[in-house]
């Protein structure tokens, strides 16, 4: 529970990234590029943060497996 705020933040940011990818796949509309500019510095930062959050969420797999063994 000590990292709960980080878990929730990473999950929310990843969900936002998933919504963006869904919009790209369904409609060809990149919400991040629309808001921050096409590959602007800020848009690239958003993409990197979403990617890092996704990688962080991989730790959920280890925690879930560990919790089910108890």
PyMOL Python script that loads the backbone (N, CA, C, O; Angstrom):
from pymol import cmd

cmd.read_pdbstr("""\
ATOM      1  N   UNK A   1       0.815  -1.210   0.000  1.00  0.00           N
ATOM      2  CA  UNK A   1       0.000   0.000   0.000  1.00  0.00           C
ATOM      3  C   UNK A   1       0.857   1.273   0.000  1.00  0.00           C
ATOM      4  O   UNK A   1       0.335   2.367  -0.211  1.00  0.00           O
ATOM      5  N   UNK A   2       2.168   1.136   0.236  1.00  0.00           N
ATOM      6  CA  UNK A   2       3.005   2.329   0.322  1.00  0.00           C
ATOM      7  C   UNK A   2       3.140   3.044  -1.008  1.00  0.00           C
ATOM      8  O   UNK A   2       3.421   4.242  -1.027  1.00  0.00           O
ATOM      9  N   UNK A   3       2.948   2.346  -2.124  1.00  0.00           N
ATOM     10  CA  UNK A   3       3.082   2.957  -3.444  1.00  0.00           C
ATOM     11  C   UNK A   3       1.722   3.125  -4.116  1.00  0.00           C
ATOM     12  O   UNK A   3       1.651   3.257  -5.337  1.00  0.00           O
ATOM     13  N   UNK A   4       0.659   3.120  -3.344  1.00  0.00           N
ATOM     14  CA  UNK A   4      -0.674   3.166  -3.932  1.00  0.00           C
ATOM     15  C   UNK A   4      -0.874   4.414  -4.795  1.00  0.00           C
ATOM     16  O   UNK A   4      -1.477   4.323  -5.864  1.00  0.00           O
ATOM     17  N   UNK A   5      -0.389   5.562  -4.364  1.00  0.00           N
ATOM     18  CA  UNK A   5      -0.567   6.791  -5.149  1.00  0.00           C
ATOM     19  C   UNK A   5       0.135   6.681  -6.495  1.00  0.00           C
ATOM     20  O   UNK A   5      -0.376   7.164  -7.505  1.00  0.00           O
ATOM     21  N   UNK A   6       1.305   6.046  -6.513  1.00  0.00           N
ATOM     22  CA  UNK A   6       2.024   5.866  -7.770  1.00  0.00           C
ATOM     23  C   UNK A   6       1.292   4.871  -8.673  1.00  0.00           C
ATOM     24  O   UNK A   6       1.205   5.068  -9.885  1.00  0.00           O
ATOM     25  N   UNK A   7       0.769   3.804  -8.071  1.00  0.00           N
ATOM     26  CA  UNK A   7       0.005   2.817  -8.837  1.00  0.00           C
ATOM     27  C   UNK A   7      -1.216   3.454  -9.494  1.00  0.00           C
ATOM     28  O   UNK A   7      -1.474   3.236 -10.678  1.00  0.00           O
ATOM     29  N   UNK A   8      -1.953   4.228  -8.736  1.00  0.00           N
ATOM     30  CA  UNK A   8      -3.175   4.865  -9.255  1.00  0.00           C
ATOM     31  C   UNK A   8      -2.824   5.884 -10.335  1.00  0.00           C
ATOM     32  O   UNK A   8      -3.482   5.941 -11.374  1.00  0.00           O
ATOM     33  N   UNK A   9      -1.795   6.682 -10.095  1.00  0.00           N
ATOM     34  CA  UNK A   9      -1.374   7.678 -11.084  1.00  0.00           C
ATOM     35  C   UNK A   9      -0.929   7.007 -12.379  1.00  0.00           C
ATOM     36  O   UNK A   9      -1.318   7.429 -13.468  1.00  0.00           O
ATOM     37  N   UNK A  10      -0.118   5.967 -12.261  1.00  0.00           N
ATOM     38  CA  UNK A  10       0.352   5.248 -13.448  1.00  0.00           C
ATOM     39  C   UNK A  10      -0.811   4.615 -14.198  1.00  0.00           C
ATOM     40  O   UNK A  10      -0.841   4.617 -15.429  1.00  0.00           O
ATOM     41  N   UNK A  11      -1.759   4.077 -13.456  1.00  0.00           N
ATOM     42  CA  UNK A  11      -2.917   3.461 -14.096  1.00  0.00           C
ATOM     43  C   UNK A  11      -3.756   4.494 -14.838  1.00  0.00           C
ATOM     44  O   UNK A  11      -4.183   4.242 -15.965  1.00  0.00           O
ATOM     45  N   UNK A  12      -3.998   5.641 -14.231  1.00  0.00           N
ATOM     46  CA  UNK A  12      -4.784   6.692 -14.888  1.00  0.00           C
ATOM     47  C   UNK A  12      -4.083   7.211 -16.145  1.00  0.00           C
ATOM     48  O   UNK A  12      -4.723   7.406 -17.179  1.00  0.00           O
ATOM     49  N   UNK A  13      -2.790   7.429 -16.058  1.00  0.00           N
ATOM     50  CA  UNK A  13      -2.049   7.912 -17.225  1.00  0.00           C
ATOM     51  C   UNK A  13      -2.051   6.863 -18.331  1.00  0.00           C
ATOM     52  O   UNK A  13      -2.165   7.204 -19.509  1.00  0.00           O
ATOM     53  N   UNK A  14      -1.927   5.604 -17.966  1.00  0.00           N
ATOM     54  CA  UNK A  14      -1.965   4.533 -18.967  1.00  0.00           C
ATOM     55  C   UNK A  14      -3.329   4.419 -19.620  1.00  0.00           C
ATOM     56  O   UNK A  14      -3.422   4.154 -20.819  1.00  0.00           O
ATOM     57  N   UNK A  15      -4.385   4.615 -18.853  1.00  0.00           N
ATOM     58  CA  UNK A  15      -5.736   4.590 -19.423  1.00  0.00           C
ATOM     59  C   UNK A  15      -5.909   5.733 -20.418  1.00  0.00           C
ATOM     60  O   UNK A  15      -6.510   5.549 -21.476  1.00  0.00           O
ATOM     61  N   UNK A  16      -5.388   6.902 -20.086  1.00  0.00           N
ATOM     62  CA  UNK A  16      -5.446   8.029 -21.016  1.00  0.00           C
ATOM     63  C   UNK A  16      -4.699   7.678 -22.303  1.00  0.00           C
ATOM     64  O   UNK A  16      -5.164   7.990 -23.400  1.00  0.00           O
ATOM     65  N   UNK A  17      -3.536   7.026 -22.166  1.00  0.00           N
ATOM     66  CA  UNK A  17      -2.791   6.587 -23.336  1.00  0.00           C
ATOM     67  C   UNK A  17      -3.568   5.571 -24.157  1.00  0.00           C
ATOM     68  O   UNK A  17      -3.531   5.596 -25.387  1.00  0.00           O
ATOM     69  N   UNK A  18      -4.274   4.673 -23.471  1.00  0.00           N
ATOM     70  CA  UNK A  18      -5.091   3.672 -24.181  1.00  0.00           C
ATOM     71  C   UNK A  18      -6.230   4.329 -24.949  1.00  0.00           C
ATOM     72  O   UNK A  18      -6.544   3.929 -26.070  1.00  0.00           O
ATOM     73  N   UNK A  19      -6.837   5.326 -24.347  1.00  0.00           N
ATOM     74  CA  UNK A  19      -7.910   6.053 -25.035  1.00  0.00           C
ATOM     75  C   UNK A  19      -7.346   6.734 -26.279  1.00  0.00           C
ATOM     76  O   UNK A  19      -7.971   6.717 -27.340  1.00  0.00           O
ATOM     77  N   UNK A  20      -6.171   7.330 -26.147  1.00  0.00           N
ATOM     78  CA  UNK A  20      -5.543   7.976 -27.297  1.00  0.00           C
ATOM     79  C   UNK A  20      -5.284   6.965 -28.409  1.00  0.00           C
ATOM     80  O   UNK A  20      -5.574   7.242 -29.572  1.00  0.00           O
ATOM     81  N   UNK A  21      -4.740   5.793 -28.067  1.00  0.00           N
ATOM     82  CA  UNK A  21      -4.491   4.766 -29.082  1.00  0.00           C
ATOM     83  C   UNK A  21      -5.792   4.262 -29.694  1.00  0.00           C
ATOM     84  O   UNK A  21      -5.840   3.957 -30.886  1.00  0.00           O
ATOM     85  N   UNK A  22      -6.839   4.174 -28.895  1.00  0.00           N
ATOM     86  CA  UNK A  22      -8.140   3.786 -29.433  1.00  0.00           C
ATOM     87  C   UNK A  22      -8.655   4.797 -30.442  1.00  0.00           C
ATOM     88  O   UNK A  22      -9.191   4.425 -31.486  1.00  0.00           O
ATOM     89  N   UNK A  23      -8.492   6.077 -30.129  1.00  0.00           N
ATOM     90  CA  UNK A  23      -8.907   7.127 -31.064  1.00  0.00           C
ATOM     91  C   UNK A  23      -8.091   7.076 -32.354  1.00  0.00           C
ATOM     92  O   UNK A  23      -8.621   7.288 -33.445  1.00  0.00           O
ATOM     93  N   UNK A  24      -6.794   6.792 -32.214  1.00  0.00           N
ATOM     94  CA  UNK A  24      -5.950   6.686 -33.404  1.00  0.00           C
ATOM     95  C   UNK A  24      -6.400   5.505 -34.255  1.00  0.00           C
ATOM     96  O   UNK A  24      -6.529   5.623 -35.474  1.00  0.00           O
ATOM     97  N   UNK A  25      -6.637   4.372 -33.614  1.00  0.00           N
ATOM     98  CA  UNK A  25      -7.030   3.174 -34.347  1.00  0.00           C
ATOM     99  C   UNK A  25      -8.399   3.270 -34.991  1.00  0.00           C
ATOM    100  O   UNK A  25      -8.590   2.813 -36.117  1.00  0.00           O
ATOM    101  N   UNK A  26      -9.350   3.858 -34.290  1.00  0.00           N
ATOM    102  CA  UNK A  26     -10.718   3.930 -34.804  1.00  0.00           C
ATOM    103  C   UNK A  26     -10.940   5.070 -35.795  1.00  0.00           C
ATOM    104  O   UNK A  26     -11.613   4.906 -36.813  1.00  0.00           O
ATOM    105  N   UNK A  27     -10.362   6.224 -35.478  1.00  0.00           N
ATOM    106  CA  UNK A  27     -10.687   7.417 -36.251  1.00  0.00           C
ATOM    107  C   UNK A  27      -9.480   8.114 -36.879  1.00  0.00           C
ATOM    108  O   UNK A  27      -9.638   9.093 -37.610  1.00  0.00           O
ATOM    109  N   UNK A  28      -8.279   7.615 -36.598  1.00  0.00           N
ATOM    110  CA  UNK A  28      -7.082   8.287 -37.107  1.00  0.00           C
ATOM    111  C   UNK A  28      -6.870   9.644 -36.450  1.00  0.00           C
ATOM    112  O   UNK A  28      -6.253  10.528 -37.045  1.00  0.00           O
ATOM    113  N   UNK A  29      -7.371   9.819 -35.239  1.00  0.00           N
ATOM    114  CA  UNK A  29      -7.297  11.095 -34.541  1.00  0.00           C
ATOM    115  C   UNK A  29      -6.384  10.955 -33.329  1.00  0.00           C
ATOM    116  O   UNK A  29      -6.685  10.189 -32.413  1.00  0.00           O
ATOM    117  N   UNK A  30      -5.274  11.686 -33.315  1.00  0.00           N
ATOM    118  CA  UNK A  30      -4.315  11.663 -32.213  1.00  0.00           C
ATOM    119  C   UNK A  30      -4.629  12.833 -31.282  1.00  0.00           C
ATOM    120  O   UNK A  30      -4.318  13.983 -31.591  1.00  0.00           O
ATOM    121  N   UNK A  31      -5.243  12.528 -30.147  1.00  0.00           N
ATOM    122  CA  UNK A  31      -5.671  13.560 -29.198  1.00  0.00           C
ATOM    123  C   UNK A  31      -4.479  14.310 -28.612  1.00  0.00           C
ATOM    124  O   UNK A  31      -4.543  15.526 -28.427  1.00  0.00           O
ATOM    125  N   UNK A  32      -3.403  13.603 -28.323  1.00  0.00           N
ATOM    126  CA  UNK A  32      -2.218  14.255 -27.755  1.00  0.00           C
ATOM    127  C   UNK A  32      -1.643  15.262 -28.756  1.00  0.00           C
ATOM    128  O   UNK A  32      -1.307  16.387 -28.386  1.00  0.00           O
ATOM    129  N   UNK A  33      -1.533  14.856 -30.014  1.00  0.00           N
ATOM    130  CA  UNK A  33      -1.020  15.771 -31.040  1.00  0.00           C
ATOM    131  C   UNK A  33      -1.971  16.942 -31.242  1.00  0.00           C
ATOM    132  O   UNK A  33      -1.528  18.063 -31.495  1.00  0.00           O
ATOM    133  N   UNK A  34      -3.265  16.695 -31.133  1.00  0.00           N
ATOM    134  CA  UNK A  34      -4.249  17.765 -31.284  1.00  0.00           C
ATOM    135  C   UNK A  34      -4.102  18.799 -30.170  1.00  0.00           C
ATOM    136  O   UNK A  34      -4.191  20.001 -30.419  1.00  0.00           O
ATOM    137  N   UNK A  35      -3.878  18.332 -28.949  1.00  0.00           N
ATOM    138  CA  UNK A  35      -3.801  19.246 -27.794  1.00  0.00           C
ATOM    139  C   UNK A  35      -2.439  19.941 -27.728  1.00  0.00           C
ATOM    140  O   UNK A  35      -2.367  21.149 -27.503  1.00  0.00           O
ATOM    141  N   UNK A  36      -1.351  19.172 -27.925  1.00  0.00           N
ATOM    142  CA  UNK A  36      -0.013  19.708 -27.681  1.00  0.00           C
ATOM    143  C   UNK A  36       0.782  20.014 -28.936  1.00  0.00           C
ATOM    144  O   UNK A  36       1.869  20.585 -28.848  1.00  0.00           O
ATOM    145  N   UNK A  37       0.272  19.654 -30.089  1.00  0.00           N
ATOM    146  CA  UNK A  37       1.010  19.881 -31.332  1.00  0.00           C
ATOM    147  C   UNK A  37       1.661  18.596 -31.799  1.00  0.00           C
ATOM    148  O   UNK A  37       2.049  17.751 -30.992  1.00  0.00           O
ATOM    149  N   UNK A  38       1.776  18.459 -33.107  1.00  0.00           N
ATOM    150  CA  UNK A  38       2.306  17.236 -33.693  1.00  0.00           C
ATOM    151  C   UNK A  38       3.791  17.089 -33.374  1.00  0.00           C
ATOM    152  O   UNK A  38       4.619  17.832 -33.902  1.00  0.00           O
ATOM    153  N   UNK A  39       4.122  16.149 -32.526  1.00  0.00           N
ATOM    154  CA  UNK A  39       5.485  15.832 -32.086  1.00  0.00           C
ATOM    155  C   UNK A  39       6.220  17.047 -31.523  1.00  0.00           C
ATOM    156  O   UNK A  39       7.431  17.186 -31.697  1.00  0.00           O
ATOM    157  N   UNK A  40       5.482  17.916 -30.854  1.00  0.00           N
ATOM    158  CA  UNK A  40       6.123  19.016 -30.132  1.00  0.00           C
ATOM    159  C   UNK A  40       6.843  18.419 -28.920  1.00  0.00           C
ATOM    160  O   UNK A  40       6.651  17.249 -28.590  1.00  0.00           O
ATOM    161  N   UNK A  41       7.651  19.210 -28.281  1.00  0.00           N
ATOM    162  CA  UNK A  41       8.376  18.738 -27.104  1.00  0.00           C
ATOM    163  C   UNK A  41       7.403  18.253 -26.038  1.00  0.00           C
ATOM    164  O   UNK A  41       7.623  17.210 -25.423  1.00  0.00           O
ATOM    165  N   UNK A  42       6.338  18.998 -25.818  1.00  0.00           N
ATOM    166  CA  UNK A  42       5.358  18.616 -24.800  1.00  0.00           C
ATOM    167  C   UNK A  42       4.646  17.311 -25.172  1.00  0.00           C
ATOM    168  O   UNK A  42       4.412  16.467 -24.308  1.00  0.00           O
ATOM    169  N   UNK A  43       4.306  17.146 -26.432  1.00  0.00           N
ATOM    170  CA  UNK A  43       3.660  15.907 -26.877  1.00  0.00           C
ATOM    171  C   UNK A  43       4.610  14.725 -26.693  1.00  0.00           C
ATOM    172  O   UNK A  43       4.182  13.650 -26.272  1.00  0.00           O
ATOM    173  N   UNK A  44       5.872  14.908 -26.998  1.00  0.00           N
ATOM    174  CA  UNK A  44       6.851  13.827 -26.832  1.00  0.00           C
ATOM    175  C   UNK A  44       7.004  13.462 -25.368  1.00  0.00           C
ATOM    176  O   UNK A  44       7.154  12.288 -25.029  1.00  0.00           O
ATOM    177  N   UNK A  45       6.966  14.464 -24.497  1.00  0.00           N
ATOM    178  CA  UNK A  45       7.033  14.197 -23.048  1.00  0.00           C
ATOM    179  C   UNK A  45       5.829  13.375 -22.614  1.00  0.00           C
ATOM    180  O   UNK A  45       5.968  12.428 -21.840  1.00  0.00           O
ATOM    181  N   UNK A  46       4.643  13.732 -23.110  1.00  0.00           N
ATOM    182  CA  UNK A  46       3.435  12.979 -22.777  1.00  0.00           C
ATOM    183  C   UNK A  46       3.577  11.531 -23.225  1.00  0.00           C
ATOM    184  O   UNK A  46       3.255  10.619 -22.463  1.00  0.00           O
ATOM    185  N   UNK A  47       4.048  11.303 -24.438  1.00  0.00           N
ATOM    186  CA  UNK A  47       4.231   9.940 -24.940  1.00  0.00           C
ATOM    187  C   UNK A  47       5.222   9.155 -24.078  1.00  0.00           C
ATOM    188  O   UNK A  47       4.998   7.980 -23.785  1.00  0.00           O
ATOM    189  N   UNK A  48       6.314   9.802 -23.676  1.00  0.00           N
ATOM    190  CA  UNK A  48       7.313   9.131 -22.834  1.00  0.00           C
ATOM    191  C   UNK A  48       6.729   8.789 -21.470  1.00  0.00           C
ATOM    192  O   UNK A  48       6.944   7.688 -20.962  1.00  0.00           O
ATOM    193  N   UNK A  49       5.996   9.717 -20.876  1.00  0.00           N
ATOM    194  CA  UNK A  49       5.390   9.459 -19.559  1.00  0.00           C
ATOM    195  C   UNK A  49       4.391   8.312 -19.643  1.00  0.00           C
ATOM    196  O   UNK A  49       4.371   7.451 -18.764  1.00  0.00           O
ATOM    197  N   UNK A  50       3.572   8.285 -20.671  1.00  0.00           N
ATOM    198  CA  UNK A  50       2.612   7.186 -20.846  1.00  0.00           C
ATOM    199  C   UNK A  50       3.359   5.858 -21.000  1.00  0.00           C
ATOM    200  O   UNK A  50       2.966   4.851 -20.412  1.00  0.00           O
ATOM    201  N   UNK A  51       4.422   5.861 -21.781  1.00  0.00           N
ATOM    202  CA  UNK A  51       5.214   4.645 -21.961  1.00  0.00           C
ATOM    203  C   UNK A  51       5.852   4.174 -20.666  1.00  0.00           C
ATOM    204  O   UNK A  51       5.843   2.979 -20.370  1.00  0.00           O
ATOM    205  N   UNK A  52       6.402   5.091 -19.896  1.00  0.00           N
ATOM    206  CA  UNK A  52       7.004   4.730 -18.617  1.00  0.00           C
ATOM    207  C   UNK A  52       5.970   4.187 -17.639  1.00  0.00           C
ATOM    208  O   UNK A  52       6.242   3.246 -16.893  1.00  0.00           O
ATOM    209  N   UNK A  53       4.783   4.784 -17.648  1.00  0.00           N
ATOM    210  CA  UNK A  53       3.714   4.294 -16.774  1.00  0.00           C
ATOM    211  C   UNK A  53       3.310   2.881 -17.173  1.00  0.00           C
ATOM    212  O   UNK A  53       3.059   2.036 -16.314  1.00  0.00           O
ATOM    213  N   UNK A  54       3.249   2.627 -18.470  1.00  0.00           N
ATOM    214  CA  UNK A  54       2.931   1.274 -18.936  1.00  0.00           C
ATOM    215  C   UNK A  54       3.975   0.275 -18.485  1.00  0.00           C
ATOM    216  O   UNK A  54       3.634  -0.828 -18.058  1.00  0.00           O
ATOM    217  N   UNK A  55       5.241   0.644 -18.574  1.00  0.00           N
ATOM    218  CA  UNK A  55       6.305  -0.245 -18.109  1.00  0.00           C
ATOM    219  C   UNK A  55       6.226  -0.458 -16.603  1.00  0.00           C
ATOM    220  O   UNK A  55       6.430  -1.571 -16.117  1.00  0.00           O
ATOM    221  N   UNK A  56       5.933   0.598 -15.872  1.00  0.00           N
ATOM    222  CA  UNK A  56       5.792   0.470 -14.418  1.00  0.00           C
ATOM    223  C   UNK A  56       4.658  -0.491 -14.062  1.00  0.00           C
ATOM    224  O   UNK A  56       4.763  -1.267 -13.112  1.00  0.00           O
ATOM    225  N   UNK A  57       3.580  -0.430 -14.830  1.00  0.00           N
ATOM    226  CA  UNK A  57       2.442  -1.290 -14.538  1.00  0.00           C
ATOM    227  C   UNK A  57       2.754  -2.768 -14.750  1.00  0.00           C
ATOM    228  O   UNK A  57       2.008  -3.625 -14.275  1.00  0.00           O
ATOM    229  N   UNK A  58       3.829  -3.079 -15.447  1.00  0.00           N
ATOM    230  CA  UNK A  58       4.248  -4.474 -15.559  1.00  0.00           C
ATOM    231  C   UNK A  58       4.575  -5.068 -14.193  1.00  0.00           C
ATOM    232  O   UNK A  58       4.503  -6.284 -14.011  1.00  0.00           O
ATOM    233  N   UNK A  59       4.933  -4.217 -13.233  1.00  0.00           N
ATOM    234  CA  UNK A  59       5.195  -4.717 -11.881  1.00  0.00           C
ATOM    235  C   UNK A  59       3.925  -5.273 -11.243  1.00  0.00           C
ATOM    236  O   UNK A  59       4.000  -6.056 -10.296  1.00  0.00           O
ATOM    237  N   UNK A  60       2.759  -4.875 -11.754  1.00  0.00           N
ATOM    238  CA  UNK A  60       1.506  -5.444 -11.244  1.00  0.00           C
ATOM    239  C   UNK A  60       1.483  -6.948 -11.430  1.00  0.00           C
ATOM    240  O   UNK A  60       0.965  -7.672 -10.580  1.00  0.00           O
ATOM    241  N   UNK A  61       2.039  -7.426 -12.532  1.00  0.00           N
ATOM    242  CA  UNK A  61       2.041  -8.863 -12.796  1.00  0.00           C
ATOM    243  C   UNK A  61       2.754  -9.619 -11.684  1.00  0.00           C
ATOM    244  O   UNK A  61       2.254 -10.627 -11.185  1.00  0.00           O
ATOM    245  N   UNK A  62       3.923  -9.124 -11.301  1.00  0.00           N
ATOM    246  CA  UNK A  62       4.665  -9.761 -10.213  1.00  0.00           C
ATOM    247  C   UNK A  62       3.914  -9.700  -8.905  1.00  0.00           C
ATOM    248  O   UNK A  62       3.901 -10.671  -8.149  1.00  0.00           O
ATOM    249  N   UNK A  63       3.288  -8.572  -8.628  1.00  0.00           N
ATOM    250  CA  UNK A  63       2.550  -8.434  -7.380  1.00  0.00           C
ATOM    251  C   UNK A  63       1.310  -9.300  -7.361  1.00  0.00           C
ATOM    252  O   UNK A  63       0.970  -9.879  -6.329  1.00  0.00           O
ATOM    253  N   UNK A  64       0.623  -9.395  -8.503  1.00  0.00           N
ATOM    254  CA  UNK A  64      -0.576 -10.220  -8.573  1.00  0.00           C
ATOM    255  C   UNK A  64      -0.209 -11.692  -8.393  1.00  0.00           C
ATOM    256  O   UNK A  64      -0.875 -12.411  -7.648  1.00  0.00           O
ATOM    257  N   UNK A  65       0.838 -12.135  -9.067  1.00  0.00           N
ATOM    258  CA  UNK A  65       1.280 -13.526  -8.929  1.00  0.00           C
ATOM    259  C   UNK A  65       1.709 -13.831  -7.487  1.00  0.00           C
ATOM    260  O   UNK A  65       1.397 -14.895  -6.953  1.00  0.00           O
ATOM    261  N   UNK A  66       2.411 -12.906  -6.877  1.00  0.00           N
ATOM    262  CA  UNK A  66       2.869 -13.093  -5.502  1.00  0.00           C
ATOM    263  C   UNK A  66       1.688 -13.144  -4.539  1.00  0.00           C
ATOM    264  O   UNK A  66       1.686 -13.948  -3.607  1.00  0.00           O
ATOM    265  N   UNK A  67       0.675 -12.285  -4.755  1.00  0.00           N
ATOM    266  CA  UNK A  67      -0.488 -12.248  -3.867  1.00  0.00           C
ATOM    267  C   UNK A  67      -1.343 -13.500  -4.003  1.00  0.00           C
ATOM    268  O   UNK A  67      -1.957 -13.928  -3.026  1.00  0.00           O
ATOM    269  N   UNK A  68      -1.399 -14.096  -5.188  1.00  0.00           N
ATOM    270  CA  UNK A  68      -2.224 -15.295  -5.367  1.00  0.00           C
ATOM    271  C   UNK A  68      -1.566 -16.533  -4.782  1.00  0.00           C
ATOM    272  O   UNK A  68      -2.246 -17.527  -4.526  1.00  0.00           O
ATOM    273  N   UNK A  69      -0.245 -16.494  -4.563  1.00  0.00           N
ATOM    274  CA  UNK A  69       0.461 -17.622  -3.963  1.00  0.00           C
ATOM    275  C   UNK A  69       0.270 -17.678  -2.462  1.00  0.00           C
ATOM    276  O   UNK A  69       0.439 -18.740  -1.862  1.00  0.00           O
ATOM    277  N   UNK A  70      -0.078 -16.561  -1.839  1.00  0.00           N
ATOM    278  CA  UNK A  70      -0.240 -16.516  -0.380  1.00  0.00           C
ATOM    279  C   UNK A  70      -1.481 -17.209   0.094  1.00  0.00           C
ATOM    280  O   UNK A  70      -1.744 -17.250   1.296  1.00  0.00           O
TER     281      UNK A  70
END
""", "prot")
cmd.dss("prot")
cmd.show_as("cartoon", "prot")
cmd.util.cbc("prot")
cmd.orient("prot")
